[in-house]
Amino acid sequence: MGQNFDCSHEEAKAFLESIMDTEYDLDEHVSIINKALCEDKLSKLHLLEQINHMIYSDNIAPDDYKVFEDIKNKLFEC
């Protein structure tokens, strides 16, 4: 997160903890990101790289990569 989003370890951890307990519509969030980054494929790849890193830095659940693939496919629909 620090490399691509100028975020410290503590800020990233606080962000993760805050969203873990919050209900959200992942499709809606991915749609907003996709619209904002529609022509910026490099930023989309960096975002996917960060998501991949988060998956591997924690215990990997069987559905984690399904979610990752869904996000990837939606980000590159544009």
C-alpha positions in Angstrom: 0.0 0.0 0.0 2.9 2.3 0.8 4.4 2.0 -2.7 1.3 2.7 -4.7 -0.9 4.7 -2.4 1.6 6.5 -0.1 0.1 4.7 2.9 2.0 3.7 6.0 1.8 0.2 7.5 -0.3 1.5 10.4 -2.7 3.4 8.0 -3.1 0.3 5.9 -3.8 -1.9 8.9 -6.3 0.6 10.3 -8.0 0.8 6.9 -8.2 -3.0 6.7 -9.6 -3.3 10.2 -12.2 -0.7 9.6 -13.5 -2.3 6.4 -13.5 -5.8 7.8 -16.4 -5.0 10.1 -18.3 -2.9 7.6 -21.0 -4.1 5.3 -20.5 -3.0 1.7 -21.5 -3.9 -1.8 -18.3 -5.1 -3.5 -19.8 -4.8 -7.0 -20.7 -1.2 -6.3 -17.2 -0.3 -5.1 -15.5 -2.1 -8.1 -17.9 -0.3 -10.4 -16.9 3.1 -9.0 -13.2 2.2 -9.2 -13.6 1.0 -12.8 -15.3 4.2 -13.9 -12.6 6.3 -12.2 -9.8 4.3 -13.7 -11.4 3.3 -17.0 -8.5 4.3 -19.2 -5.8 3.8 -16.6 -4.9 0.1 -16.9 -1.6 0.5 -15.1 -3.4 1.8 -12.0 -5.8 -1.1 -12.2 -2.9 -3.6 -12.4 -1.4 -1.9 -9.3 -4.6 -2.2 -7.5 -4.9 -5.9 -8.3 -1.3 -6.3 -7.2 -2.1 -4.8 -3.8 -5.2 -7.0 -3.5 -3.1 -10.1 -4.3 -0.5 -9.1 -1.8 -3.2 -8.7 0.9 -4.6 -12.2 0.1 -1.2 -13.7 0.5 -0.2 -11.8 3.6 -3.2 -13.3 5.5 -4.6 -16.8 5.7 -5.9 -17.7 2.2 -9.5 -18.8 2.2 -10.8 -20.9 -0.7 -13.0 -18.1 -2.0 -10.3 -15.4 -1.9 -9.1 -16.0 -5.4 -12.6 -16.3 -6.7 -13.3 -12.8 -5.4 -9.9 -11.7 -6.8 -10.9 -13.1 -10.3 -14.3 -11.4 -10.1 -12.7 -8.1 -9.3 -10.1 -8.5 -12.1 -12.8 -9.3 -14.6 -15.0 -6.4 -13.6 -12.1 -3.9 -13.6 -11.2 -4.8 -17.2 -14.8 -4.7 -18.6 -14.2 -1.0 -19.6 
